[in-house]
Amino acid sequence: MHPAGQRQLGPEHGTAAPHPGPAPAPTGSDHAAAGGASGRPGVRGLLGELFPVPAVAPPRPAGRPWLSVVAQVVAVGLGAVLLLERIPGPPSWDTIYGEDYWEFGTQALQQPWHVFSAFGGYDELLPRVIAQLASYLPLAWESRWDAVCGAVIAAGCGLFVFHASAGQIRSRPLRALLGAAIVLMPIATMEIADSAVGTPWYLMLATFWALLWRPRTRTGALIAALVVFAASSSEVISFLFLPLVAARLIAAPRWREHAVTAGWLAGCLVQVPAVLSSYRSGQSRLDRQPGTLYHSLAFYAHDTVLPSLGWHVAWWLQSLAGKNGATAIVAVILAGALGALLVTQPSNRPFAATCVLIGFVFSVVETTLTPHVVTYPVVAFDLESGSRFSVLPIFLLVAAAVVGVDTYVVRHRRPQRGISLRPALAVSALFAVLAFSWVADFRNPGFRSDANWNWGQITARWEHACRLSPSGEITVKAGASFQTLPCARMRRPDILPL
């Protein structure tokens, strides 16, 4: 058995003293149990490296729990403010984006609380719930509500990842760095930041860590289950986490550790009626001509690998070497970093391989089912169709780098001497690479910067039409379609919510 509260450390970690505390349940990396007398790890032992039990936290002085809660609330608030400031042009709280406007918002007025409605072939439960709650506010406030909800949920995902990554990342500053990577992700301003429709893409980042996490408390297990349910009931592509769910069932067979599995399954089951009804009615993407593998691979190379070091960096490299040359340069850098990690850190091989494979599979499947996003050439700095499909793969590359640096730090830690020069340089290099892209790409323009999404102008037209409507209904153009909306459900800006 491993020492209490410790993740199993491979040969590269050196020797670590166990933290005092009650012994946790045996981890999936208990090679002796899984591999028998030979000592060789079996399937459960290998998979168990993905699901380490976090170390027992040291006891806190009286009053510290409340201080911790306050600090975490402040962190989420600060993260949300940073996200709201990241959209250039019209403020994000004055604009309303995509389906928040012409699908979720309008349906909330037409059919209150019909939140289990298929769109694009599947359910998007959380964005519909957010839109439905917005219908109880003055109409002009809906853009603010959507933007704030989107920013708070994204920042909350960063805080969740900080906690859920404790098994793989021992350093609290490095876990905070990984959480910050969600809030400051360079490519997020293109499509998903500060919107209700973008929340599932942030939740999928948290879902990856939720499925790896083995929380010690029922509260942690419940939060993980809710996060995964919100993601899988709002974005059908979450079914691709099935291999990770299966690995968790093998590595941690005790049922009490599978609240998160139940949350993922419940969200997938929510999708089944919508997927089937959409398929029967010909509204499913499965009825359409799928994209080609060539286009999907090109998207992964040019729209995931190339901008993985930053959007400005990608365009600077393209100006020097062309798109293919720039992609090759970044690919060599990533291959070198990941190769060094795989060679020098055997215990991290399952994690690094999982990050790369899951990101690749998500990107290929998503662009195969939504082929139009890969046929539009990216010819402008502020326009990348389908950038939402790059968010998870890029984040997982960052996660692999952070875990690798954390392992390197632990390996070179010396008792009573602190961190030595080489790991300090590794941490500094990682921070410098991430911080450069975060600063350079803090306010990237994108689809969200279009002045046509100005919600104040849209609501002014609707309210004016309602004052002139004898029937109490108006017909408006929302997106590409015309929709009839009831004026009685549009609250004027001077009326406070009930």
N, C-alpha and C positions, 0 to 999 in steps of 0.2 A: 504493500500500500504506500501511497505517497504521503509525505508529511501533511499534517492538518493545514487546510487553508491554502495549500500551494498548488499551482498548476505544475504538472510534471515538466521538469526542465531537461532539455536535451544536453548532450555533451558540450554544445557551444555556449551554454548559459553559465557554466561554472557552478560553484556551490553556493546555495542560498540557505540561510537559516529559516526554519519554519516559523510562521507567526503563531503565537500561542492562541488557542481557542479550540472550540469543539471540532472534532473531525467531521468533514463533510461527507456526503454520500460518495462512494467511489466514482472517480471520473471515468469518462470513456477512454481515457488514455492509460488506464491501468493495464499495462502490457503483460504483466505477469498473469493476470486473471484471464486476459483475452488470448494470450499466445500459448498458454500451457507451460509445461516444464521446460520447453526449449527456450523460453524467454523471447521468442520472436513475436512481434505484435500481430494479432489477427485483424480481421476486418473491423471489428469493434474498436480495437486499439488504435488503428490508423484513423478511423473516423473520429475517434474521441479527441484527437488533437484539435479538431474544429470546435469542440464544445467543452473547454476547460471550466472548472468551477472557480469563480473569482476568489481571491484571498479574503480572509476575514478582516474587516476593517477594524483598526484599533479603537478602543472605547474613547468616547468624546467627553470632555468636561461638561459639567452641568451648564445648560444654556446654549451649548453649541448647536444642538439640532435645530433650534429656531433660527440661529444665525445662518446655518446652512440653507434652510428653506428660503430665507430672505435673499441670500446671495444667488440662489438658483432662479428665483423670480426676477431679480434684477438682470441676470444674465439673459433670460428669455426676452425681457422687455428691451434690453439693449440690442439684442440680435434682431428683434422685429423692427426697431427704429432704423438700424443699418439697412435692412432689406427694403424698407419703404423709401429710403433715400437713394437706392441704387438705380432706379429707373430714371433716365434722363428725359428731358423734354417735359411734357405735361406731368404733374405729380401723379404717382400711381393711385392715390386715393381720389383723384378727380376723373380717372378713366375706368372703364369697365371692359374686360377683355374676353373675346371669343364667346364660348358657350355660356359664360356667366351672363352675358347680355341676351343673346338670341335663342338660347335653349333653356337654361335653368331658371333664369330670372323671369322670362315670359311664362313658362309653364307654372311657376309658383303662383302667378297671378291668375292663370286660367284654371288650374286644377290644384287647389291647395292640398298639400301633403300627399300627393301622388309621387312619392319619392322613389318608388320601385318601378321606374319607367326606363325602357331600353332606349339608348341613343348610340348610334354607330355600332349596334350589335351587342351591347352589354350595358350593365347598370353602372351608374356613377353616383353612388349613394351619398357620400359625404358632400360633394359639391351641391347636390340637390337639397340636402338638409340645410346647408349654409344659406342657399338662396331662399328657402322657405322661411327661415328665421328672419331674413332681410325683409320679407314682405310685411312684417309687423312694425317696421321702421318707416319714417317718411321716405317717399320714393327717392328723393335726391340723396339720401344717405346710403343707398345700396352700394355705390362704388366704394365708399369709405369702409363699409362693413366687409365687403369682399377682400379689399386690400389688406385690412388689418387682420382678418381671419387667416388669410394666406400667409402673411408675414409671421404671425404668432405661431401658427402650426409648424411652419418651416423652422423657426427658432427652437420650438419645442422638440422637434426631431433632433436638432443638434444636441440639446440637453439629454435626450433619451440615449443617443449614441454615446455620449460621454459616460453614462452609467453602464450601458449594455456591453461596452467594449472592455470592461474591467478584466475579463478573463484573459484576453489576448494582449492588452496593453497595461502594464503595471504602473507606468508613469502618469500621474494625473495631468501634468502640463501637456503631454503628448495626446492624452485623451481629449483635453480641451482643444488642442490644435485640430484634431479630427472633427470635433463638433463644430468648430469655427469654419471648417472646410465646407460644411453644408450651407451656412449663412453666406459665405463669401465666394461660393462657386462661380467662376468667371462666366460660364456659358448660361447660367440660369436666367439672366436678365432678358435673354432672347424671347422666352415664352412663358416660363412657369412661375416666375417670382411675383409675389403680391397679388395672387388671384385665387379664387376658390377652385377653379378648374385645374390649377396647377398643384393643389395640395396632394393628390395621390402620388405624384412623382417624387415629392419629398418623402412621403410616407414609405415608399418602396426602399429608399435608402435606409430608413429606420427598420424596415422589415427584415432586411438582410441581417442586421445585428440582433434583432429580436429573436430570430430563429437560431442564432448561435449562443444567445445568452442563457445562462442557467441561474436565474435569480434566487436568492436565499430567502426571500420573503414572499408572502402571498400577494402583497401589494405590487411588488415588482412583476410577478407572474401575471397579475390581472392587467396591469398597464401594457405589458408586452402583448397580451392577447388582444386588447382593444386596438393597439396600433396596427397589428397585422390584420385584424378584421376590417378596420377602416380602409386599409390599402387594398385588400383583395376584393372587398365589396364595391370598390370605386374604380378599380382598374383591372380588367380581366386578365391582362398579361401577367399578373401576379401568380397565375397557375404555374409559371415556369420555375417557381421556387420549389416545386414538388421534389426534385432530387435532394435539395437541402433538408426538406421536411423528412424524407425517407431516411436520410443519413442521421438525423436527430433521433428518429425512432429506434434505429439500430444502436447508436452510441449511448443513448440515455433511455433505456426501455421502461423505466418506472413511470407509471401513468401520471403521478403527481407533478412531473416535470413537463407535461404536455398541454398546459393551458394555452400556450402560444400556438401549438399545433391545432387545437380545437378552434382557436380564433381564425387561423388561416382557412381551415376547412369550412367553417361557417360562412366566411366571406365568399369562398368559391361556390358554395351551395346557393348563396343569394344570386350569383350570376347565372346559374343553370337555366331558370325559366326565361330570363331575358335572352340568353344566347340561343335557346331552342326556338323561341317565338320569332326572333329576328331572322333566324335561318329559314324557317318555314315561310315567312313573308317576303323573303328575298332582300331583306335589309341588312344582312350580315356581310362582313368583309370576306367571309369564307366563300361567298357566292361570286366574288370578283376575281379577276385575273391576278394571281399573286405576282409579286416581283421576282426578278431573277436573282440567283445567287451572286452573279457578278456585280449587280448593282448594290446588293446588300454588303458584300465585301468591300466595295469601293467606298460606301458610306462609312463603314467601320474604320477604314484606313484614313480617309480624308476628314471625317467629321467627328471621330472619336480619338483616334491615335494622335493625329496632328494637333488638335487644340488641347490635348491633355495637359500640356505645360503652360497653357494660357492662350487666350484668343489673340491678344496683341502679339505674343511671341509667334503664334502660327502665321499671322500675316507678315510679320517681319521676315521670317524664314522663307516664306513664299516669294517675297520680293527678291531674295538672294538666290534661291535655288529652284523656283517653280514649285507647284503644288506637289508633284510626285517626289521631287528632290527633298523638299521640306519634310514630307511624310517619312521618307527614308531616314532622314537625320534623327527625327524624334523617335522613330521605331528602334533605331540602333541604341539610342540613349536608354529607352525603356527596357529593351532586351538585355542590355548590359547590367542595369540595376536589378532587374528581376533574376537574371542568371546568377549574379553574385549572391543574391538572397537564397536562391535554391541550392547553390553549391555549399555555402558556408553555414546555413541554418536549416538543418534537416527537419527540426520540429515544426518549422513554419512552412514547409513545402505544401502540405495539404491546404493551408489557408491561402497562400499565394496562388496556388493553382485554382482553387475555388473562386477567388476574386476574378482572375483573368477569364476563366471559362464561363462563369455566370454573366459577366459583362458582355462577352462575345456572343453568347447564345441569345441574351435579351436583345441586343442590337440587331442581330441577323433576323430573328423571328419577327420583331416589331417592324422592320423595314420590308420584310417579305409580305406581311399582311397589309402594310400601308405603303405601297410602292411609289405613290406619287411624290413622297417627300424626298426620294433619292434621285428623282429624274430632274429636279430643279437645280441647275448649277448655282453654286454659291459664288456670285460675282461681286457682291457688295459686302462691305465690312459689317453692316447692320442687318444682314438678312441671311439666316440659315434655316431653311425649312426642316422641321423634324429635329431641332436641337434637343427637344425633350428626351429623345431616344439616346442621346449621348450622356445624359446626366448620371445615370447609374453606372455605366461602364467606367467613366472617368473617376467617379467617386471611389469605386472599388480599387482602381489603380493607386489612388492616394492612400486608401486604407492599407493596402499591401505594403506601401512604402513606410507608413507610420509604424506598423507592426514590426517591420524589419529593423527600423532604427531603434525601437524600444528594446527588441531582443539584443541588439548590438550593445546598447547601454548596459543592460543587465549582465551581459557576458563580461564586460570590462569593469564592472563596478568592483571597487576594493573596499573591504570593511574598514570603517573609520577614516577612510581617505577620500571618500566622495567619488565623483566622476572624473575619469582621467581625460587626457587630451584628445585621443582619437574619437571616443564617443561624443565628446563635446563638439568636435568638428562635424560629426555626422548629424547631430541635432541641429547645429547651426546651418549646415548646408540644406537640410530638409526645410527648415523654417524660411531660409532665404529664397528658395525656389517657390514655395507656396506664397510667401508674402509678396514677392515681385508680381506674380500674376494677380493676386488679390488687389494690390494697389493699382496696377495698370488697368485692370478690367473692372474696377469697382462700379463705374457708371457706363457700362456698355449700352449703346443703343440697340434696339431690336423691334420686334412687332409691337411691343407694349408702348413704344414711343410715338405711335401714330395718333395725331390729333383727332382723327375721326372717331376715336373711342371716348371722346369727351362726354361724360355722363350728364353734366349739367345742361349741355345743349340738347341732348336726347330727351331728357325728362321735360325740358321746357317745351319742346314740340309736342310731346304726349299730353301735357297738362293743358296746353292751348287747344289741342284737338278735342280734349274731353269737355272743355267749357263750351265748345260749339256743337257737341254731339247731342242730337235729340234722343238717341236710343240708349245713351249711357254706355256705349261701347265705341271703340275706335279700332281702325285697321291700320297697322303700322308695318313698315318694312324692317324686319329684324334679321340681320345677316342677309342671306340670299332668298328669304321667303317672306311672305306677307302673313301677319298673324292678327287675330282679333283679341283685344284685351278689354276687360271690364274696368270702367273708370272707378267704380265703387271701391275697388281694392287698391287703388292708387292713393296713398295718403299724401296730402299736400305738405310742403315743407314746414308750414306753421302749425301742424298738428302733431303733437307728441305721441309716441307709441303708447298703446294701451298697456 
